[in-house]
Amino acid sequence: MNWARPLQHGPAIPMAPEHFRGTLRRYLQEHLTPALPEPSVAIAWHRAVLEHASRETTVFPVRWMSGHPRGDEFTTPSGRRMLMTDNAPPWWMHAVAFSGVMPPAGGLTSIIDQVWCTIMDTDKGRKAIPGQANAAGWYIAHILQVKPPWDGPLETWDEQTARRRFLRNLSPLNQFLVPKGNGADIGERAVVVATVAAWYRQRYGEVFEKFLLEAGARPGEMGVPDPEIVVTMEGGKSLSRHLPLARRSPPARPAIAGRPSTPWRQLLEHSAGENPRVVILMAAPDAASRLRHLTEDLSVEGYVGLSNALFNKCDPRKLREAAPGNQAAQARLAWAHLQDAKESPRLGGKWSTCVEVLRPGSNEGLSAVAGLGLEDFVRSALRVVSLVYRKIP
């Protein structure tokens, strides 16, 4: 068995659709199900990941962090060795489970050295192994975040934190597929994640519920499911990653036609990296539902008011001064500032000009904002300051 090239021993992964527009229920049935491993095989590999995590001397591959780039090794204060990776380990795990091959008798630990070169040399599609998910046009998304901001710096991790991060990075029960054209956006939207998670509860049963507990799922982390929501998914790399999610059955139209116009397009660009405001806001256990209420029926005045509050009222230094050492209290203060800003936006001076600048295209723009996760929402609102407010004479 060539563990570095598992798909030589099984069926080819089906190609991602070039274009899909329909309900999430239809997407799950027509496209996601055929591209997933058989449940019994996925569960077997999940258990192999758990067994690997139970050993005291094994290395945990986890997603890279700021200051610890891909390929770095680090030993936590608890003595656990960590290997920084990109999304290649999930590609490999999906490939080996999809091939139908069961874990060897010695478990994941007995073969992991054979696949390190594959895991570490595969690079974002440019060196994709033929037949692997990304080479077939898929983006691997995750039910639970592989880099949850509340874990803090790597240097502070205890054994339980390291274990949770490893499970989130490698378990096949934490993976699902979307076409990679706009997958980085669609695959991180709360309603999409929650709907897939609800379906996985049926597909994997009690094993999935236990995985959520073992991986440290937080209340509200996955949002609220809605299998009847209509989504647009695109293959390829050149299309916009921010396409508004419509509900039920609007008239069919090309996805590009609903794309927010400049400056909305710039405000909604996806980017990576930790944001201290997001870390504080995520300390609230109901952060996902708070965000949903915040963006529901949002006006352009409210959006600009939220930008003002995020930049000024939710300054991390001010929040830490108001509630030193108590991140939960800091989160409550920040969410209260944001709710107040939506209900009574402060739009004096150049903020009122921001409203007029953003009014053209605001219907499509605000529709896209309503579908953002917390990290992208915070970044988009803060970009109002850098891309609009500061450019007004």
C-alpha positions in Angstrom: 0.0 0.0 0.0 1.4 3.4 -1.0 0.1 5.5 1.8 1.5 8.7 0.2 -0.6 8.1 -2.9 -3.8 6.4 -1.5 -6.0 7.1 -4.5 -4.0 4.7 -6.6 -5.9 2.0 -4.7 -9.4 3.4 -5.1 -11.9 5.3 -7.2 -11.2 8.8 -8.5 -12.8 11.7 -6.7 -15.6 13.2 -8.8 -14.9 16.7 -10.3 -16.5 19.7 -8.5 -19.3 21.3 -10.4 -18.4 24.3 -12.6 -21.5 26.1 -11.5 -24.2 25.3 -9.0 -27.2 27.4 -7.9 -29.9 25.8 -5.7 -30.7 24.9 -2.2 -28.2 23.5 0.2 -30.3 20.4 0.5 -29.9 19.8 -3.2 -26.2 20.5 -3.1 -25.7 17.9 -0.3 -27.6 15.3 -2.2 -26.2 15.8 -5.7 -22.7 16.9 -5.2 -21.3 16.6 -1.6 -22.5 13.0 -1.0 -20.8 11.4 -4.0 -17.5 13.2 -3.1 -17.3 12.0 0.5 -15.9 8.7 1.9 -18.2 6.0 3.0 -19.3 6.7 6.5 -17.8 3.5 8.0 -14.4 4.3 6.4 -14.5 8.0 7.6 -15.3 6.8 11.1 -12.5 4.3 11.1 -10.0 7.0 10.1 -11.5 9.4 12.7 -10.8 6.7 15.4 -7.3 6.3 14.1 -6.8 10.1 14.6 -8.2 9.7 18.2 -5.8 6.8 18.9 -2.9 8.8 17.5 -3.9 11.7 19.8 -3.9 9.4 22.9 -0.2 8.5 22.6 2.2 10.6 24.6 5.1 10.9 22.2 3.3 11.4 18.8 3.6 14.6 16.8 0.4 16.6 16.2 0.2 18.3 12.7 -1.9 21.5 13.2 -2.6 24.6 11.1 0.3 27.1 11.0 0.0 30.2 13.1 1.6 33.7 13.0 5.3 33.4 14.0 5.2 29.6 13.3 5.1 29.1 9.5 4.4 25.9 7.6 7.0 23.2 8.3 8.0 24.5 11.7 8.1 22.2 14.7 7.4 23.5 18.2 7.1 21.8 21.6 4.4 23.1 23.8 4.9 23.7 27.6 3.2 20.3 28.1 5.9 18.6 26.0 3.7 17.9 23.0 5.5 18.2 19.6 3.5 20.2 17.0 4.1 20.4 13.3 2.8 23.5 11.5 1.0 22.6 8.2 -1.3 24.2 5.6 -4.4 22.5 4.3 -2.5 19.5 2.8 -3.1 17.1 5.7 -6.9 17.4 5.2 -6.4 16.8 1.5 -4.5 13.6 2.3 -7.0 12.4 4.9 -9.9 12.9 2.5 -8.0 11.0 -0.3 -7.1 8.1 1.9 -10.6 7.8 3.3 -12.3 8.2 -0.1 -10.1 5.4 -1.5 -11.9 3.0 0.8 -8.8 1.7 2.4 -9.0 1.1 6.2 -6.3 2.3 8.6 -3.5 -0.2 9.1 -3.3 -2.4 12.3 -0.6 -0.1 13.7 -2.9 3.0 13.2 -2.0 6.4 11.9 1.2 6.5 14.0 2.6 3.5 12.0 2.4 5.3 8.6 2.6 9.0 9.3 6.3 9.2 8.6 5.6 7.8 5.1 3.2 10.6 4.3 5.1 13.6 5.8 6.7 14.4 2.4 3.3 14.4 0.7 1.8 16.5 3.4 4.6 19.0 3.5 5.4 19.2 -0.3 1.9 19.5 -1.6 1.3 23.3 -2.2 -2.1 24.9 -2.8 -2.9 23.3 -6.1 0.4 24.0 -7.9 1.7 20.6 -6.9 -1.6 18.9 -6.2 -1.5 15.2 -6.4 -3.7 14.0 -9.4 -7.1 12.9 -8.1 -6.8 14.6 -4.8 -9.7 16.9 -3.8 -8.1 20.2 -4.8 -6.9 18.8 -8.1 -10.5 17.8 -8.8 -11.6 21.4 -8.2 -12.7 21.2 -4.6 -12.0 23.4 -1.6 -11.9 21.5 1.8 -13.8 23.5 4.4 -14.3 22.6 8.0 -17.2 22.2 10.4 -15.2 23.6 13.4 -12.5 26.2 12.8 -9.0 24.8 12.5 -7.5 28.0 13.9 -10.0 29.1 16.6 -8.9 32.6 17.8 -9.7 31.9 21.4 -6.9 29.3 21.8 -4.3 32.0 22.2 -0.6 31.9 21.3 1.0 28.5 20.7 3.4 29.1 23.5 0.5 29.0 26.0 -1.2 25.8 24.9 -1.8 23.0 27.3 -2.3 19.3 26.3 -6.0 19.6 25.8 -5.7 22.6 23.5 -3.1 20.9 21.4 -5.2 17.8 21.1 -8.3 19.8 20.1 -6.4 21.6 17.4 -5.0 18.3 16.1 -8.5 16.7 15.9 -9.9 19.8 14.1 -7.1 19.7 11.6 -7.1 16.0 10.7 -10.4 14.3 11.5 -12.4 13.5 8.4 -15.5 14.2 10.4 -14.5 17.9 10.4 -14.3 18.2 6.6 -16.7 19.0 3.8 -16.2 20.0 0.2 -17.3 23.0 -1.9 -16.1 24.1 -5.3 -13.0 26.1 -4.9 -13.9 29.1 -7.0 -15.7 30.8 -4.2 -15.2 28.0 -1.6 -13.1 30.0 0.8 -16.2 32.2 1.3 -19.1 29.8 0.9 -17.4 27.1 3.1 -17.0 29.5 6.0 -20.5 30.9 6.1 -22.3 30.1 9.3 -25.5 28.8 7.7 -23.6 26.5 5.3 -21.4 25.1 8.1 -24.5 24.6 10.4 -26.5 22.8 7.6 -23.6 20.4 6.8 -23.2 19.7 10.5 -26.9 18.9 10.9 -26.6 16.5 8.0 -23.4 14.9 9.5 -25.3 14.2 12.7 -27.5 11.9 10.6 -24.7 10.5 8.5 -22.3 9.7 11.3 -24.6 9.6 14.3 -23.3 9.5 17.8 -19.6 9.4 16.6 -20.1 12.9 15.2 -21.6 14.2 18.4 -18.7 12.9 20.4 -16.3 14.4 18.0 -17.8 17.9 18.6 -17.3 17.5 22.3 -13.7 16.1 21.9 -12.8 18.9 19.5 -14.1 21.6 21.9 -17.1 22.9 19.9 -18.5 26.1 21.5 -22.2 26.9 21.8 -23.1 28.9 18.7 -19.9 28.2 16.8 -21.7 26.5 13.9 -24.6 28.9 13.5 -28.2 27.8 12.6 -28.9 25.3 9.8 -31.2 26.1 6.8 -31.2 23.4 4.1 -33.6 25.4 2.0 -31.4 28.5 1.6 -30.3 29.1 -2.0 -26.6 29.3 -2.7 -24.4 30.0 -5.7 -21.2 28.0 -6.0 -18.6 28.4 -8.7 -15.6 26.4 -9.8 -12.3 28.0 -11.0 -10.2 30.6 -9.3 -11.0 33.8 -11.1 -14.6 34.5 -9.8 -15.5 36.7 -6.9 -15.5 34.8 -3.6 -18.3 37.0 -2.2 -21.6 36.2 -3.8 -24.7 37.0 -1.8 -26.8 34.2 -0.4 -30.4 34.4 -1.6 -33.2 32.7 0.2 -35.7 30.2 -1.3 -36.1 30.6 -5.0 -35.2 34.0 -6.6 -35.1 34.3 -10.4 -32.0 32.5 -11.8 -29.3 34.9 -12.9 -25.5 34.6 -13.5 -23.7 34.7 -10.2 -21.5 37.6 -11.4 -24.5 39.9 -11.8 -25.1 40.0 -8.1 -21.6 40.9 -7.1 -21.2 44.0 -5.0 -19.7 46.9 -6.8 -16.7 49.0 -5.8 -16.1 50.0 -3.0 -18.2 47.2 -1.7 -16.0 44.7 -3.5 -12.9 45.9 -1.7 -14.7 45.9 1.7 -15.7 42.3 1.2 -12.4 40.8 0.1 -11.5 37.7 2.2 -8.1 37.8 4.1 -6.4 35.7 6.7 -4.7 36.6 10.0 -5.7 37.0 13.6 -7.6 40.1 14.6 -7.6 41.1 18.3 -11.2 42.5 18.1 -12.4 39.1 16.8 -10.7 37.3 19.6 -12.5 39.4 22.2 -15.9 39.1 20.4 -15.5 35.3 20.1 -15.2 35.0 23.9 -19.0 35.4 24.0 -20.5 31.8 23.9 -23.4 33.1 21.7 -21.2 35.1 19.3 -22.7 33.4 16.2 -26.3 34.3 17.1 -25.3 37.8 18.2 -23.7 38.4 14.8 -26.8 37.0 13.0 -29.0 39.5 14.9 -26.5 42.3 14.3 -26.5 41.8 10.5 -30.2 41.1 10.1 -32.1 43.9 8.3 -28.9 46.0 8.4 -29.1 49.4 6.7 -26.1 51.2 5.2 -26.4 53.7 8.1 -26.2 50.9 10.6 -23.3 49.3 8.8 -21.3 52.5 8.9 -22.3 53.0 12.6 -21.0 49.5 13.3 -17.7 50.4 11.6 -17.4 53.5 13.8 -18.1 51.5 17.0 -15.8 48.6 16.0 -12.9 51.0 15.4 -13.5 53.4 18.4 -15.6 51.7 21.1 -14.2 48.2 20.5 -10.6 49.2 20.6 -9.0 46.2 22.4 -6.9 48.5 24.6 -10.0 50.4 25.9 -11.9 47.1 26.5 -9.0 45.6 28.5 -8.8 48.8 30.6 -12.5 48.6 31.2 -12.4 44.9 32.3 -8.8 44.0 33.0 -8.1 40.2 32.8 -11.8 39.3 32.1 -12.2 38.5 28.5 -15.9 37.4 28.9 -16.7 40.9 30.4 -14.7 42.5 27.5 -16.8 40.5 25.0 -20.1 41.6 26.7 -19.0 45.3 26.5 -18.0 45.0 22.9 -21.3 43.3 21.8 -23.2 45.9 23.8 -21.4 48.7 21.9 -22.2 47.1 18.6 -25.9 46.6 19.4 -26.1 50.2 20.4 -24.4 51.3 17.2 -26.9 49.4 15.1 -29.9 50.9 16.9 -28.5 54.4 17.2 -25.6 54.8 14.7 -23.3 57.8 15.4 -22.8 59.4 12.0 -21.4 62.8 12.7 -18.7 64.5 10.5 -17.1 62.3 7.9 -19.2 59.2 8.9 -22.3 60.7 7.2 -20.2 61.1 4.0 -19.2 57.4 4.3 -23.0 56.5 4.2 -23.4 58.4 0.9 -20.3 56.9 -0.6 -21.5 53.4 0.2 -25.2 53.9 -0.7 -24.7 52.9 -4.4 -24.6 49.1 -4.5 -25.6 48.8 -0.9 -28.4 46.3 -1.5 -26.0 43.7 -2.9 -23.3 44.8 -0.5 -25.4 44.4 2.6 -26.8 41.1 1.4 -23.2 39.8 1.2 -22.3 41.3 4.6 -25.2 39.3 6.1 -23.6 36.1 5.0 -20.1 36.8 6.4 -18.6 35.0 9.4 -17.4 37.0 12.3 -13.8 37.4 11.2 -14.7 38.7 7.7 -17.5 40.9 9.1 -15.1 42.6 11.4 -12.5 43.1 8.7 -15.1 44.5 6.3 -16.4 47.0 8.8 -12.9 48.1 9.7 -12.0 48.6 6.0 -14.7 51.3 5.9 -12.3 53.3 8.1 -9.2 52.6 5.9 -10.8 52.6 2.5 -13.6 55.2 2.8 -13.4 57.3 6.0 -9.7 58.2 5.8 -9.9 59.1 2.1 -12.6 61.8 2.6 -11.0 65.3 2.6 
